[in-house]
Amino acid sequence: PEFIPDDGCCKEKKVGNITYEYLHRDEDAVKIFHCLDYCVYTIQGEEESRYCFKKGSEVGIGGIPECLSSLAENKDCSETTEMEVRMEWNASLARIKDDLVTLNKEVDDFDKINKTYYQFMIQMYELTIDIFTPEQKLTFLNSTPCDEIRIKCDQCFRALTELAVQCFEVPSVDECTKRFPNVTDTCNSCLCELGHACHPNITCKEGTTPVIATTTGGTKHPCDRKCTKEDPKQCVFDMTFDDLQTNANGPAADGRIRQVQAYNGQIPGPSMVICEGDDLVVNLMNNSTTDTTLHIHGVRDIYRPWTDGAPHLTQCPTLPKENFTYGFQVINFDAAPGAVTRPGTYWYHSQVREQRTNGAYGALIIRPIQDSDPKTRLYDNDLTENLIMLQEWYKSPDDRTITSILINGMGKANESSWSTNYNQYKVSEEDAGSKYLFRVIGAISEDIPLRLSIEGHTFTAIAIDSGDIEPLHNLTALWIASAERFNIVVRTKEKEEYEKQENSYKITVIGHEYPNERKDPYCTIAWLTYPGQTIDKDYTADCLSAEFNLPDRNRILNPVPNNFEEWDARLEYDQWTDTNANGSIFITDLRATILNPTLNLFNFSQYNNESGLNNTQYLEIKDLTFNGYQMEYPNVPFLLQSAEYEKDHQANRCGSICNVTVRPSIDAEGALSKTYVETYCSSKVPDGCSSGCQCQHVNEQPFSPGYWVDILLINNKVSAPAHPIHLHGGWFWVMGMDKFNHDINGTFIKKKNEECDTGDHCLWQNFILPPSKDTIQVPPGGYVIMRTPLDNKGTWLLHCHINKHLNAGMAMVVQIGGLDFNRTLGQDWCTGDLDVNETCKP
């Protein structure tokens, strides 16, 4: 091209801490490197380097590596250029905008809306969200799964993808534009990390402010605070795991002497309370005489799978006198549920043998940013002490006779060595009449679901596990199974009401060791005390007394799904919304509060077979196994097995292997004509294992952000327990659930699944706003459909949370991606500082 004289634009440029000094003009800058002009620059100290500028990138000239930080356009001859994402320059977003113009013409035709809208949404994720130049893509692809580049840029991709779908859904451009700042901030971090990789002098925006404090001695942790967006912190908790004995000074339990295992000398362990946006660090020191791990239950950390705490899956057990660091970051870049870790009620516990049964557990609370979350308007008070943690308690580690039910580690036994009291919750005079949030956690070890009710009060359920639900008002009782959590809101009484009662109100809890038979009840209480009310310190709960009976007319949430008549007469969604309707309400009939863009692909059930990964996995519960396979754990944790090691150790592996094929399209028209992601599954059965055996049961799935796999759990016997099934690594959506009045099997359910017009997916029910859970009771003689996002690389334990059943081998692994797998498709995961292929010590 014609050589253009210097027009005054070739001035010194400053980006971050890097100053680019003007050197000369060269037509190759435009002809070869496609830069904005002919200006060529160098950097002091790198006199041989040559740089020019173009939209979204900086390019080296003359043999200098083409890599680097993204720069905003500097054609306006500005003295400095700030690093930022210019949404209007994003070719993909511009292309989507063009497609939407065409698409809107189609969706205005209501004769076509089902097919056009639905099919487009199915393929929305395959529109490439691209803010990188080819050089930057190479830098990204050459990064390892543990690099900040990979993590920050993956967050950026997710944010942009969510934005694209959300902007399609919102009715106005203004509403869509409001979402830009969060995405811009997220992607700035990615771009800065790319720049820092080539120029270490570039300083990226500082992250969280470290706050290091001990959790011992009863001192309130500084992270237990009012949550604001401007005040993220790194919250460090130091935990010790010890072998102890109960005593009057704590842990007191129910007043009986016995051996226990606990964190920081207390049962439950210290409550870890942090805010949305915080970085959690848990330093665990094993002071006991046995090995241990710590599992943070329900959390999705999509970048640190090695901190899941599952022994022989994600780590080797931590031996006595050794330590291990766990943690995650609560990031939320305006993403819908299912994308990242989110605010909510969680808990932590040992994942080794009987340790959580013996007291090794505690609560984790992640509070939302105040005034940014709709659910903060559903209650007035969220006090850390308003935690209701339930556990059955045994005579000793060896004698599994139940002696009491504990609430927050406190209870009473008939025979005790010291005096104990029931837990007490207080309502202040100034807050009387306001709405109190209570967080209920089922730290239950075995098959002993517990029912909670509050004397003289009803309550509203607003969240299950960590997922928000459409508020369920006027409840009289709530059932909690092992590992389940519920957020409930209690409207406290006004002064003129509570003054009529001299004694404190009772929070009653009752359950049965054999819930199918409902024999041998066990119970406890806690006190709800208003100003001026007293408690009876001599009171001991009598499970057969009238105070543990429910009124004739009641609304009960989450009953144990073991009674067909109760199930058949349940209140479905369009019935329980009438707050005066009485009856039982089950999980399948609840609704989430936020529409996840991914789930919106299923708005029209007649097309439900066209999206997701079409490889539904059927798991039949047979005699405490999944599909007859009793879990066997390897000496090298699954997460730490290289591809070569895994290939050489296949002899005792069993389960499904699903491979992926990706066919990207460059526009919506191409996307509508073909499936973006396809999977092909095969089964692996070890020799002599056709009718069931002990093996390493693994279901291998591809890492596929924006997609999912459906797992259909079948509980074949009506006499079986309602197994509470928990999936590590996050949550799933409950897409369907049902119960029959007879025994069933996989063949029966597969046939039922084909008895509809589409010939497949006939059992799927919840396509709009299905509830999310990480633990679900599977009805005896029934099934549950779990929709699991495939955006969380790692090896995740799927197991029954009844401890006896887990120890018997009722577990398997859901593997997403793979170590050393296809890096171009992002299948490889991070292992932190753990050694790959190293055998665990006995």
Secondary structure, DSSP 8 states (H G I E B T S, - for coil): -------S----EEETTEEEEEEEE-THHHHTT--SSSEEEEETTEEEEEEEEETTEEEE-SS-----------TT--SB------GGG-HHHHHHHHHHHHHHHHHTSTTTHHHHHHHHHHHGGGB------HHHHHHHHHS-TTSHHHHHHHHHHHHHHHHHHHHHHSS-HHHHHTTHHHHHHHHHHHHHHHHHHH-TT-------EEEE----TT---TTSS---TT--EEEEEEEEEEEEE--TTS--BTS---EEEEETTBSSEEEEEEETT-EEEEEEEE-SSS-B--EEET---TT-GGGS--BTTTB--B-TT-EEEEEEE---SS--TTSS--SEEEEEE--STTTTTTT-EEEEEEE--TTS-GGGGS-SB--TT-EEEEEEEESSSS---EEEEEETTB---SS-SS-----EEE--TTTTTSEEEEEEEE---SS--EEEEETT--EEEEEETTEEEEEEEEE-EEEE-TT-EEEEEEE---HHHHTT-SB-EEEEEEEEEETTTTEEEEEEEEEEE-TT-B--TT----TTSGGGS--SS-EEES--S--HHHHHT---HHHHTSTT--EEE-GGG--BSS--TTGGGGSSGGGGGGSS-S--EEEEE-SSSBTTEEE---SS-GGG--HHHHHHT-TTEEEEEEEEEE--BSSHHHHHTS-SEEEEEEEE--TT-TT-EEEEEEEEE---TT-EEEEEEEE--TTS---EEEETTS-EEEEEEEE-SS---HHHHHHHTT-STTSS-TT----SS--EESEEE--TTEEEEEEEES---EEEEEEESSHHHHHTT-EEEEEES-TT--TTTT-----TT--TT-----
